[in-house]
Amino acid sequence: MTISFEGKVAIVTGAGGGLGRSHALDLAKRGAKVVVNDLGGSVDGSDGSSAAADAVVAEIKAAGGEAIANGSSVTDDAGVANMVSQTMDEFGRIDILINNAGILRDKSFVKMEMGDFQMVIDVHLFGTVKPTKAVFPIMKEQGYGRIMVTSSSSGLYGNFGQTNYGAGKLGVVGFINTLKLEGQKDNIRCNALAPVAYTRMTENLMPPEAEQMLTPESVTPAAMYLVSEDAPTGTIMCAGAGVFSVAKIMESDGMYLGRDGLTAEDVAENFDKIADMSNAKAFFMGGEQTGKFFEKASGK
């Protein structure tokens, strides 16, 4: 099976370097017309320049592909509207959105300024929501769309000094958990990628030898699959160094403790059984969990 994006139009945010650049190059190589969005700021989100996006567009064109650059900030409503209208004016449709733009402002929670928390949430969560909101009606009308958000092990499992980043990165998973349901009837599939890569954003967090293994190019194949025609929906795929896995939010089978005279002590005494993950399940939607609770409480 060959994954092709011939005739498809893709927007990749934060595509001036690292993972975004790698995703944009592979999309173009596989036939997509690509909008390379990058504010061109530093790792902490300050400054801005279109040079990075222009350089990636030049790479794509040199290889025979089609691409345009866009320097909008994903947190700016007018900028996002400009990015979408520029794409529609140039290419007439939007099939794929890869939400990849991100910044870091790491500090332990006790030392973190609220402004740094807010900024990271704005870029990672709202910087995903705003472009998605802008393209979703277009995809709905087309009856086709593939949306990928970028999560992280920091959001799924935690990482010291990254309360802001972790909150944003799990936030985007919560976002697509509902979006996958709302997009189903219009063939809009929504997935999350949790990458491990040595990039400008992570170089200070990793030993230099990690650069050889954790290349952006070893992650991008997961992104290509998650935005392909045969992509799943609602999947969290983890990727790094050529290793791929799927993460799920699992729930133990649990137990019914009764309702009359129920106390916190009853929960404490039965906690090991409540937390037993041997029959754990991953639900596709919240209503399935409610159904399970009704069944158990009814003695079924």
C-alpha positions, 0 to 999 in steps of 0.5 A: 500500500502506498500512501499518496496525497496527490490532489490534497492540500495540507496546512502544517503549523510550526513547519519552519524547522524540526518536526513540522519541516519534516512533516511538510517535506514528506507531504509534498514528496507524496504529492500534497500542496503544502502551506508552510506556516511558521511565525519564525519565533524563538523557542519561547515564542518571542520575536518572529520572522518569515525566513524559516517558512520561506526556506522550507518552501524553497526546499519543497519547490526545489524538489518539484513540489508545490508550497506557499509560506504563511507567517501567521501566529496560530494564537491570533484570530486574524492571523489564522483567518489569513492563513486559511483564506490564503490557502483557499485562494491559492489551492481551493480546498483544505484536506489536512491540518497538522497542528504542530506549532509549539513553544517551551517555557519550562520551570517548576510550578512554584517558580512559574509565572502565570504569564508563562503558563498562559502563553504555553496554553495559548500556543499549544491548546488555543493554537490548535483549536483556532486553526482547527475551528477555521478549517473544520467547516471547509472539511465538513462541506468537502466531506473529507478532512484529516486533523492531527494534533501534537501531544507529548509524553509530558501530557500523557505521563508528566515531566518535571518543570512542564506543568504548563506544557503538559496541561496543553498537551493533554488538553489537545487529546481531550479536544480530539476525543470529542472532535472525532465524534463530531467529524465522523459523519463527514469523514473527518478523522482526528488523531494525536501524535506524541513524538520524541525527537531531538529538535530546537525545542528539546536539544537542551533537555536531551544528551547530544548523542540523542540527536543521531537516534531521535531524528524528526524523520524517524517520527514523520511516518507516523504523522503521514499515516495519521493524516492519510486516507485510511487513517484511524480516528481518535488514536494517540500514536507515540513515535521516536527513533523509529519506534511506534506505539499507541497510547490509550486512556484505560479504565479499570472494570471497577466494582459496585459498592452499594449506595445505602450508607456508602462511606469513604472507608468502603472505597479505601478498603476496596481500593485495590479491587477498584484499581485492578487493571486486569480487565481494563478497557479504553472507551471511544466515547464518554457515554460508554463509561456511563453505560458501564456504571448503570450496568454495574449499579443494576447488578447486570 
